[in-house]
Amino acid sequence: MHAALDLQRDTLAIPRRFDATMKELWLLQPRFLQRGGHRPYRLLEHPRFRAGYDFFALRAESANAPQEAARWWERFQEVNPDERERMLVSDEAGPKKKRRRRRKKKPADGTPPLATDMGPET
């Protein structure tokens, strides 16, 4: 993103105040390929969804993104909630793996660590 913006700044006058918005729309693009579970609903509620979708549709027209996904999103926005539920793509990844939390090691003698052992004071 940074390299592309810097390259475009050589020929176009792009105000820096638009950088954050452009990067946000750019970062939304992979989310349009995720069409299972609750992800489409969360993306639909995103404040910049419509701008992100318009960018995705332009990319699909130029063969830079899947046209089928752009058509799916166009239809997903227009249908009623029941039809949206039927349109969801099943997750092929299977169930989520549970993440394990690492336990803190206790001192060998069973005493709690001293304040000096916990690092620098704030």
PEVENRA-V422445 format. One record per backbone hydrogen bond with DSSP energy under -1.0 kcal/mol. CO is the residue of the C=O (numbers start at 1). NH is the residue of the N-H. E is the energy in kcal/mol with one decimal. If there is no record, write none. Layout:
((CO NH E) (CO NH E))
//
This chain:
((1 5 -2.5) (2 6 -2.6) (3 7 -2.4) (4 8 -2.2) (5 9 -1.9) (8 11 -1.2) (8 12 -3.0) (12 14 -1.1) (15 18 -1.8) (16 19 -1.6) (18 22 -2.5) (19 23 -2.7) (20 24 -2.3) (21 25 -2.3) (22 26 -2.2) (23 27 -2.5) (24 28 -1.1) (28 31 -1.1) (29 32 -1.4) (30 33 -1.3) (35 89 -3.0) (36 39 -1.1) (38 42 -2.2) (39 43 -2.4) (40 44 -2.2) (41 45 -1.2) (43 46 -1.3) (46 49 -2.1) (48 52 -2.4) (49 53 -3.2) (50 54 -2.5) (51 55 -2.0) (52 56 -2.3) (53 57 -3.0) (54 58 -2.1) (55 59 -2.2) (56 60 -2.2) (57 61 -2.2) (58 62 -1.5) (59 64 -3.4) (60 63 -1.5) (66 70 -1.5) (67 71 -2.4) (68 72 -2.2) (69 73 -2.4) (70 74 -2.1) (71 75 -2.2) (72 76 -2.8) (73 77 -1.7) (75 79 -1.7) (80 84 -2.3) (81 85 -1.9) (82 86 -1.5) (83 87 -1.6) (107 110 -1.5) (114 117 -1.1))
//
